[in-house]
Amino acid sequence: MNRIRIRISKRRIRIRDALIEYGKELERKKSYPLFTKNLKADLLVRRNAFAFLIAVLMDHGMKAEKVWEIPYELRLRLGHLNIKKIAIMRE
């Protein structure tokens, strides 16, 4: 299996670490912000790292509430949020 080397800048590592620490802080406080008005979408984004990543990557130029619902909508339409299955999907 070929490994792809990805160069991660120090800035991106700091951002990643800050996000991880923020998540740990929320877990300790048992206090979670609401991303959307859709509780099921919020729970998915909080419990599924891939769903969270999708929303973070799409969070540009759209209303945040809508962006954070996209992973939930994808799961409804695809029936899953399996990274491997999505990677091999064709149009």
Backbone as XML, in Angstrom:
<?xml version="1.0"?>
<chain id="A" units="angstrom">
  <residue number="1" name="MET">
    <atom name="N" x="0.838" y="-1.177" z="0.000"/>
    <atom name="CA" x="0.000" y="0.000" z="0.000"/>
    <atom name="C" x="0.885" y="1.243" z="0.000"/>
  </residue>
  <residue number="2" name="ASN">
    <atom name="N" x="0.651" y="2.120" z="-0.937"/>
    <atom name="CA" x="1.425" y="3.358" z="-1.003"/>
    <atom name="C" x="0.933" y="4.337" z="0.042"/>
  </residue>
  <residue number="3" name="ARG">
    <atom name="N" x="1.881" y="4.928" z="0.699"/>
    <atom name="CA" x="1.526" y="5.944" z="1.685"/>
    <atom name="C" x="1.671" y="7.313" z="1.058"/>
  </residue>
  <residue number="4" name="ILE">
    <atom name="N" x="0.699" y="8.140" z="1.283"/>
    <atom name="CA" x="0.752" y="9.508" z="0.782"/>
    <atom name="C" x="1.306" y="10.378" z="1.896"/>
  </residue>
  <residue number="5" name="ARG">
    <atom name="N" x="2.350" y="11.114" z="1.566"/>
    <atom name="CA" x="2.933" y="12.007" z="2.553"/>
    <atom name="C" x="2.242" y="13.360" z="2.462"/>
  </residue>
  <residue number="6" name="ILE">
    <atom name="N" x="1.786" y="13.815" z="3.577"/>
    <atom name="CA" x="1.128" y="15.106" z="3.642"/>
    <atom name="C" x="1.936" y="15.990" z="4.580"/>
  </residue>
  <residue number="7" name="ARG">
    <atom name="N" x="2.344" y="17.133" z="4.068"/>
    <atom name="CA" x="3.104" y="18.072" z="4.880"/>
    <atom name="C" x="2.111" y="18.971" z="5.606"/>
  </residue>
  <residue number="8" name="ILE">
    <atom name="N" x="2.157" y="18.941" z="6.910"/>
    <atom name="CA" x="1.247" y="19.741" z="7.719"/>
    <atom name="C" x="2.042" y="20.896" z="8.323"/>
  </residue>
  <residue number="9" name="SER">
    <atom name="N" x="1.585" y="22.099" z="8.064"/>
    <atom name="CA" x="2.292" y="23.262" z="8.577"/>
    <atom name="C" x="2.122" y="23.351" z="10.096"/>
  </residue>
  <residue number="10" name="LYS">
    <atom name="N" x="3.035" y="24.069" z="10.720"/>
    <atom name="CA" x="2.967" y="24.267" z="12.169"/>
    <atom name="C" x="1.676" y="24.979" z="12.555"/>
  </residue>
  <residue number="11" name="ARG">
    <atom name="N" x="1.243" y="25.907" z="11.708"/>
    <atom name="CA" x="-0.006" y="26.635" z="11.978"/>
    <atom name="C" x="-1.193" y="25.674" z="12.003"/>
  </residue>
  <residue number="12" name="ARG">
    <atom name="N" x="-1.245" y="24.773" z="11.044"/>
    <atom name="CA" x="-2.349" y="23.810" z="10.996"/>
    <atom name="C" x="-2.307" y="22.862" z="12.189"/>
  </residue>
  <residue number="13" name="ILE">
    <atom name="N" x="-1.117" y="22.513" z="12.624"/>
    <atom name="CA" x="-0.996" y="21.654" z="13.804"/>
    <atom name="C" x="-1.516" y="22.388" z="15.034"/>
  </residue>
  <residue number="14" name="ARG">
    <atom name="N" x="-1.214" y="23.679" z="15.151"/>
    <atom name="CA" x="-1.718" y="24.464" z="16.286"/>
    <atom name="C" x="-3.241" y="24.554" z="16.243"/>
  </residue>
  <residue number="15" name="ILE">
    <atom name="N" x="-3.792" y="24.754" z="15.060"/>
    <atom name="CA" x="-5.252" y="24.822" z="14.916"/>
    <atom name="C" x="-5.875" y="23.486" z="15.297"/>
  </residue>
  <residue number="16" name="ARG">
    <atom name="N" x="-5.291" y="22.393" z="14.787"/>
    <atom name="CA" x="-5.795" y="21.051" z="15.123"/>
    <atom name="C" x="-5.778" y="20.831" z="16.631"/>
  </residue>
  <residue number="17" name="ASP">
    <atom name="N" x="-4.644" y="21.170" z="17.253"/>
    <atom name="CA" x="-4.507" y="20.970" z="18.697"/>
    <atom name="C" x="-5.493" y="21.826" z="19.481"/>
  </residue>
  <residue number="18" name="ALA">
    <atom name="N" x="-5.731" y="23.054" z="19.009"/>
    <atom name="CA" x="-6.693" y="23.935" z="19.681"/>
    <atom name="C" x="-8.105" y="23.369" z="19.578"/>
  </residue>
  <residue number="19" name="LEU">
    <atom name="N" x="-8.459" y="22.821" z="18.410"/>
    <atom name="CA" x="-9.788" y="22.224" z="18.242"/>
    <atom name="C" x="-9.956" y="20.993" z="19.141"/>
  </residue>
  <residue number="20" name="ILE">
    <atom name="N" x="-8.921" y="20.189" z="19.225"/>
    <atom name="CA" x="-8.977" y="19.003" z="20.085"/>
    <atom name="C" x="-9.141" y="19.421" z="21.541"/>
  </residue>
  <residue number="21" name="GLU">
    <atom name="N" x="-8.396" y="20.422" z="21.962"/>
    <atom name="CA" x="-8.493" y="20.897" z="23.349"/>
    <atom name="C" x="-9.866" y="21.491" z="23.627"/>
  </residue>
  <residue number="22" name="TYR">
    <atom name="N" x="-10.412" y="22.218" z="22.659"/>
    <atom name="CA" x="-11.748" y="22.787" z="22.812"/>
    <atom name="C" x="-12.784" y="21.670" z="22.994"/>
  </residue>
  <residue number="23" name="GLY">
    <atom name="N" x="-12.655" y="20.634" z="22.206"/>
    <atom name="CA" x="-13.560" y="19.488" z="22.334"/>
    <atom name="C" x="-13.457" y="18.832" z="23.694"/>
  </residue>
  <residue number="24" name="LYS">
    <atom name="N" x="-12.238" y="18.700" z="24.194"/>
    <atom name="CA" x="-12.041" y="18.108" z="25.529"/>
    <atom name="C" x="-12.658" y="18.992" z="26.605"/>
  </residue>
  <residue number="25" name="GLU">
    <atom name="N" x="-12.510" y="20.317" z="26.442"/>
    <atom name="CA" x="-13.079" y="21.253" z="27.412"/>
    <atom name="C" x="-14.600" y="21.155" z="27.441"/>
  </residue>
  <residue number="26" name="LEU">
    <atom name="N" x="-15.216" y="21.077" z="26.254"/>
    <atom name="CA" x="-16.667" y="20.927" z="26.184"/>
    <atom name="C" x="-17.108" y="19.621" z="26.831"/>
  </residue>
  <residue number="27" name="GLU">
    <atom name="N" x="-16.345" y="18.567" z="26.607"/>
    <atom name="CA" x="-16.679" y="17.262" z="27.187"/>
    <atom name="C" x="-16.622" y="17.331" z="28.711"/>
  </residue>
  <residue number="28" name="ARG">
    <atom name="N" x="-15.601" y="17.992" z="29.232"/>
    <atom name="CA" x="-15.480" y="18.124" z="30.695"/>
    <atom name="C" x="-16.656" y="18.901" z="31.278"/>
  </residue>
  <residue number="29" name="LYS">
    <atom name="N" x="-17.064" y="19.968" z="30.585"/>
    <atom name="CA" x="-18.150" y="20.820" z="31.073"/>
    <atom name="C" x="-19.528" y="20.223" z="30.785"/>
  </residue>
  <residue number="30" name="LYS">
    <atom name="N" x="-19.559" y="19.231" z="29.898"/>
    <atom name="CA" x="-20.834" y="18.652" z="29.439"/>
    <atom name="C" x="-21.735" y="19.750" z="28.877"/>
  </residue>
  <residue number="31" name="SER">
    <atom name="N" x="-21.103" y="20.705" z="28.218"/>
    <atom name="CA" x="-21.800" y="21.841" z="27.637"/>
    <atom name="C" x="-21.488" y="21.871" z="26.152"/>
  </residue>
  <residue number="32" name="TYR">
    <atom name="N" x="-22.511" y="21.761" z="25.332"/>
    <atom name="CA" x="-22.298" y="21.708" z="23.901"/>
    <atom name="C" x="-23.075" y="22.818" z="23.208"/>
  </residue>
  <residue number="33" name="PRO">
    <atom name="N" x="-22.425" y="23.547" z="22.301"/>
    <atom name="CA" x="-23.157" y="24.570" z="21.549"/>
    <atom name="C" x="-24.089" y="23.905" z="20.540"/>
  </residue>
  <residue number="34" name="LEU">
    <atom name="N" x="-25.164" y="24.570" z="20.232"/>
    <atom name="CA" x="-26.048" y="24.081" z="19.179"/>
    <atom name="C" x="-25.567" y="24.656" z="17.865"/>
  </residue>
  <residue number="35" name="PHE">
    <atom name="N" x="-25.317" y="23.793" z="16.905"/>
    <atom name="CA" x="-24.862" y="24.232" z="15.589"/>
    <atom name="C" x="-26.053" y="24.585" z="14.704"/>
  </residue>
  <residue number="36" name="THR">
    <atom name="N" x="-27.149" y="23.858" z="14.882"/>
    <atom name="CA" x="-28.331" y="24.047" z="14.034"/>
    <atom name="C" x="-29.576" y="23.994" z="14.903"/>
  </residue>
  <residue number="37" name="LYS">
    <atom name="N" x="-30.715" y="24.161" z="14.267"/>
    <atom name="CA" x="-31.990" y="23.993" z="14.974"/>
    <atom name="C" x="-32.458" y="22.542" z="14.918"/>
  </residue>
  <residue number="38" name="ASN">
    <atom name="N" x="-31.692" y="21.701" z="14.225"/>
    <atom name="CA" x="-32.022" y="20.296" z="14.044"/>
    <atom name="C" x="-31.211" y="19.470" z="15.046"/>
  </residue>
  <residue number="39" name="LEU">
    <atom name="N" x="-31.849" y="18.969" z="16.085"/>
    <atom name="CA" x="-31.151" y="18.238" z="17.145"/>
    <atom name="C" x="-30.425" y="17.005" z="16.610"/>
  </residue>
  <residue number="40" name="LYS">
    <atom name="N" x="-31.035" y="16.286" z="15.666"/>
    <atom name="CA" x="-30.391" y="15.095" z="15.109"/>
    <atom name="C" x="-29.113" y="15.468" z="14.353"/>
  </residue>
  <residue number="41" name="ALA">
    <atom name="N" x="-29.163" y="16.570" z="13.621"/>
    <atom name="CA" x="-27.966" y="17.035" z="12.899"/>
    <atom name="C" x="-26.880" y="17.429" z="13.888"/>
  </residue>
  <residue number="42" name="ASP">
    <atom name="N" x="-27.253" y="18.108" z="14.958"/>
    <atom name="CA" x="-26.286" y="18.499" z="15.992"/>
    <atom name="C" x="-25.633" y="17.280" z="16.633"/>
  </residue>
  <residue number="43" name="LEU">
    <atom name="N" x="-26.432" y="16.303" z="16.971"/>
    <atom name="CA" x="-25.886" y="15.097" z="17.603"/>
    <atom name="C" x="-24.917" y="14.384" z="16.670"/>
  </residue>
  <residue number="44" name="LEU">
    <atom name="N" x="-25.244" y="14.314" z="15.385"/>
    <atom name="CA" x="-24.359" y="13.662" z="14.424"/>
    <atom name="C" x="-23.009" y="14.374" z="14.357"/>
  </residue>
  <residue number="45" name="VAL">
    <atom name="N" x="-23.041" y="15.696" z="14.264"/>
    <atom name="CA" x="-21.801" y="16.467" z="14.162"/>
    <atom name="C" x="-20.965" y="16.330" z="15.439"/>
  </residue>
  <residue number="46" name="ARG">
    <atom name="N" x="-21.617" y="16.226" z="16.571"/>
    <atom name="CA" x="-20.882" y="16.077" z="17.843"/>
    <atom name="C" x="-20.312" y="14.674" z="18.016"/>
  </residue>
  <residue number="47" name="ARG">
    <atom name="N" x="-20.999" y="13.674" z="17.509"/>
    <atom name="CA" x="-20.592" y="12.286" z="17.770"/>
    <atom name="C" x="-19.761" y="11.658" z="16.658"/>
  </residue>
  <residue number="48" name="ASN">
    <atom name="N" x="-19.775" y="12.242" z="15.474"/>
    <atom name="CA" x="-19.092" y="11.650" z="14.335"/>
    <atom name="C" x="-18.024" y="12.618" z="13.827"/>
  </residue>
  <residue number="49" name="ALA">
    <atom name="N" x="-16.766" y="12.248" z="13.998"/>
    <atom name="CA" x="-15.661" y="13.130" z="13.617"/>
    <atom name="C" x="-15.672" y="13.447" z="12.127"/>
  </residue>
  <residue number="50" name="PHE">
    <atom name="N" x="-16.053" y="12.473" z="11.297"/>
    <atom name="CA" x="-16.101" y="12.710" z="9.855"/>
    <atom name="C" x="-17.187" y="13.730" z="9.519"/>
  </residue>
  <residue number="51" name="ALA">
    <atom name="N" x="-18.338" y="13.639" z="10.175"/>
    <atom name="CA" x="-19.417" y="14.609" z="9.960"/>
    <atom name="C" x="-18.947" y="16.012" z="10.362"/>
  </residue>
  <residue number="52" name="PHE">
    <atom name="N" x="-18.245" y="16.093" z="11.476"/>
    <atom name="CA" x="-17.707" y="17.377" z="11.926"/>
    <atom name="C" x="-16.728" y="17.930" z="10.901"/>
  </residue>
  <residue number="53" name="LEU">
    <atom name="N" x="-15.857" y="17.083" z="10.389"/>
    <atom name="CA" x="-14.872" y="17.498" z="9.403"/>
    <atom name="C" x="-15.548" y="18.014" z="8.133"/>
  </residue>
  <residue number="54" name="ILE">
    <atom name="N" x="-16.572" y="17.323" z="7.672"/>
    <atom name="CA" x="-17.310" y="17.768" z="6.484"/>
    <atom name="C" x="-17.841" y="19.182" z="6.707"/>
  </residue>
  <residue number="55" name="ALA">
    <atom name="N" x="-18.468" y="19.401" z="7.846"/>
    <atom name="CA" x="-19.046" y="20.713" z="8.135"/>
    <atom name="C" x="-17.970" y="21.794" z="8.227"/>
  </residue>
  <residue number="56" name="VAL">
    <atom name="N" x="-16.865" y="21.489" z="8.872"/>
    <atom name="CA" x="-15.784" y="22.463" z="8.987"/>
    <atom name="C" x="-15.259" y="22.833" z="7.605"/>
  </residue>
  <residue number="57" name="LEU">
    <atom name="N" x="-15.063" y="21.849" z="6.756"/>
    <atom name="CA" x="-14.529" y="22.109" z="5.427"/>
    <atom name="C" x="-15.495" y="22.907" z="4.551"/>
  </residue>
  <residue number="58" name="MET">
    <atom name="N" x="-16.778" y="22.768" z="4.801"/>
    <atom name="CA" x="-17.770" y="23.452" z="3.978"/>
    <atom name="C" x="-18.189" y="24.799" z="4.555"/>
  </residue>
  <residue number="59" name="ASP">
    <atom name="N" x="-17.699" y="25.140" z="5.706"/>
    <atom name="CA" x="-18.139" y="26.341" z="6.417"/>
    <atom name="C" x="-17.503" y="27.611" z="5.837"/>
  </residue>
  <residue number="60" name="HIS">
    <atom name="N" x="-17.808" y="27.873" z="4.582"/>
    <atom name="CA" x="-17.315" y="29.085" z="3.921"/>
    <atom name="C" x="-18.395" y="29.625" z="3.003"/>
  </residue>
  <residue number="61" name="GLY">
    <atom name="N" x="-18.800" y="30.844" z="3.241"/>
    <atom name="CA" x="-19.719" y="31.514" z="2.330"/>
    <atom name="C" x="-21.162" y="31.052" z="2.385"/>
  </residue>
  <residue number="62" name="MET">
    <atom name="N" x="-21.515" y="30.274" z="3.387"/>
    <atom name="CA" x="-22.904" y="29.831" z="3.549"/>
    <atom name="C" x="-23.314" y="30.097" z="4.987"/>
  </residue>
  <residue number="63" name="LYS">
    <atom name="N" x="-24.614" y="30.102" z="5.231"/>
    <atom name="CA" x="-25.076" y="30.236" z="6.608"/>
    <atom name="C" x="-24.600" y="29.032" z="7.410"/>
  </residue>
  <residue number="64" name="ALA">
    <atom name="N" x="-24.038" y="29.302" z="8.575"/>
    <atom name="CA" x="-23.477" y="28.240" z="9.412"/>
    <atom name="C" x="-24.516" y="27.175" z="9.742"/>
  </residue>
  <residue number="65" name="GLU">
    <atom name="N" x="-25.737" y="27.589" z="10.051"/>
    <atom name="CA" x="-26.783" y="26.615" z="10.392"/>
    <atom name="C" x="-26.971" y="25.586" z="9.287"/>
  </residue>
  <residue number="66" name="LYS">
    <atom name="N" x="-26.949" y="26.042" z="8.044"/>
    <atom name="CA" x="-27.148" y="25.133" z="6.909"/>
    <atom name="C" x="-25.938" y="24.224" z="6.720"/>
  </residue>
  <residue number="67" name="VAL">
    <atom name="N" x="-24.749" y="24.804" z="6.827"/>
    <atom name="CA" x="-23.522" y="24.024" z="6.642"/>
    <atom name="C" x="-23.452" y="22.877" z="7.641"/>
  </residue>
  <residue number="68" name="TRP">
    <atom name="N" x="-23.800" y="23.138" z="8.881"/>
    <atom name="CA" x="-23.687" y="22.107" z="9.917"/>
    <atom name="C" x="-24.754" y="21.030" z="9.785"/>
  </residue>
  <residue number="69" name="GLU">
    <atom name="N" x="-25.762" y="21.264" z="8.952"/>
    <atom name="CA" x="-26.769" y="20.231" z="8.670"/>
    <atom name="C" x="-26.374" y="19.348" z="7.489"/>
  </residue>
  <residue number="70" name="ILE">
    <atom name="N" x="-25.416" y="19.778" z="6.685"/>
    <atom name="CA" x="-25.034" y="19.033" z="5.479"/>
    <atom name="C" x="-24.615" y="17.593" z="5.785"/>
  </residue>
  <residue number="71" name="PRO">
    <atom name="N" x="-23.782" y="17.331" z="6.788"/>
    <atom name="CA" x="-23.428" y="15.924" z="7.063"/>
    <atom name="C" x="-24.655" y="15.054" z="7.362"/>
  </residue>
  <residue number="72" name="TYR">
    <atom name="N" x="-25.607" y="15.622" z="8.081"/>
    <atom name="CA" x="-26.835" y="14.886" z="8.398"/>
    <atom name="C" x="-27.620" y="14.592" z="7.118"/>
  </residue>
  <residue number="73" name="GLU">
    <atom name="N" x="-27.746" y="15.599" z="6.246"/>
    <atom name="CA" x="-28.443" y="15.410" z="4.975"/>
    <atom name="C" x="-27.730" y="14.370" z="4.112"/>
  </residue>
  <residue number="74" name="LEU">
    <atom name="N" x="-26.400" y="14.424" z="4.099"/>
    <atom name="CA" x="-25.634" y="13.423" z="3.342"/>
    <atom name="C" x="-25.921" y="12.023" z="3.857"/>
  </residue>
  <residue number="75" name="ARG">
    <atom name="N" x="-25.926" y="11.884" z="5.174"/>
    <atom name="CA" x="-26.191" y="10.560" z="5.745"/>
    <atom name="C" x="-27.597" y="10.080" z="5.389"/>
  </residue>
  <residue number="76" name="LEU">
    <atom name="N" x="-28.554" y="10.981" z="5.405"/>
    <atom name="CA" x="-29.920" y="10.599" z="5.019"/>
    <atom name="C" x="-29.966" y="10.146" z="3.558"/>
  </residue>
  <residue number="77" name="ARG">
    <atom name="N" x="-29.310" y="10.891" z="2.684"/>
    <atom name="CA" x="-29.362" y="10.575" z="1.250"/>
    <atom name="C" x="-28.542" y="9.344" z="0.882"/>
  </residue>
  <residue number="78" name="LEU">
    <atom name="N" x="-27.361" y="9.206" z="1.496"/>
    <atom name="CA" x="-26.491" y="8.074" z="1.172"/>
    <atom name="C" x="-26.820" y="6.829" z="1.995"/>
  </residue>
  <residue number="79" name="GLY">
    <atom name="N" x="-27.410" y="7.045" z="3.154"/>
    <atom name="CA" x="-27.686" y="5.927" z="4.056"/>
    <atom name="C" x="-26.509" y="5.611" z="4.965"/>
  </residue>
  <residue number="80" name="HIS">
    <atom name="N" x="-25.448" y="6.403" z="4.866"/>
    <atom name="CA" x="-24.249" y="6.172" z="5.682"/>
    <atom name="C" x="-23.338" y="7.393" z="5.588"/>
  </residue>
  <residue number="81" name="LEU">
    <atom name="N" x="-22.316" y="7.425" z="6.419"/>
    <atom name="CA" x="-21.223" y="8.390" z="6.302"/>
    <atom name="C" x="-19.914" y="7.628" z="6.394"/>
  </residue>
  <residue number="82" name="ASN">
    <atom name="N" x="-19.842" y="6.524" z="5.673"/>
    <atom name="CA" x="-18.652" y="5.687" z="5.675"/>
    <atom name="C" x="-17.621" y="6.273" z="4.720"/>
  </residue>
  <residue number="83" name="ILE">
    <atom name="N" x="-16.473" y="6.678" z="5.262"/>
    <atom name="CA" x="-15.445" y="7.343" z="4.470"/>
    <atom name="C" x="-14.985" y="6.488" z="3.301"/>
  </residue>
  <residue number="84" name="LYS">
    <atom name="N" x="-14.751" y="5.213" z="3.533"/>
    <atom name="CA" x="-14.261" y="4.333" z="2.461"/>
    <atom name="C" x="-15.290" y="4.196" z="1.340"/>
  </residue>
  <residue number="85" name="LYS">
    <atom name="N" x="-16.556" y="4.031" z="1.699"/>
    <atom name="CA" x="-17.597" y="3.914" z="0.674"/>
    <atom name="C" x="-17.723" y="5.198" z="-0.127"/>
  </residue>
  <residue number="86" name="ILE">
    <atom name="N" x="-17.624" y="6.333" z="0.553"/>
    <atom name="CA" x="-17.728" y="7.620" z="-0.139"/>
    <atom name="C" x="-16.555" y="7.820" z="-1.082"/>
  </residue>
  <residue number="87" name="ALA">
    <atom name="N" x="-15.378" y="7.419" z="-0.647"/>
    <atom name="CA" x="-14.160" y="7.585" z="-1.462"/>
    <atom name="C" x="-14.225" y="6.821" z="-2.784"/>
  </residue>
  <residue number="88" name="ILE">
    <atom name="N" x="-14.896" y="5.678" z="-2.799"/>
    <atom name="CA" x="-14.940" y="4.879" z="-4.036"/>
    <atom name="C" x="-16.214" y="5.093" z="-4.849"/>
  </residue>
  <residue number="89" name="MET">
    <atom name="N" x="-17.069" y="5.995" z="-4.391"/>
    <atom name="CA" x="-18.320" y="6.252" z="-5.110"/>
    <atom name="C" x="-18.045" y="6.902" z="-6.456"/>
  </residue>
  <residue number="90" name="ARG">
    <atom name="N" x="-18.865" y="6.568" z="-7.404"/>
    <atom name="CA" x="-18.833" y="7.232" z="-8.700"/>
    <atom name="C" x="-20.005" y="8.187" z="-8.746"/>
  </residue>
  <residue number="91" name="GLU">
    <atom name="N" x="-20.000" y="9.052" z="-9.738"/>
    <atom name="CA" x="-21.074" y="10.029" z="-9.891"/>
    <atom name="C" x="-22.373" y="9.362" z="-9.859"/>
  </residue>
</chain>
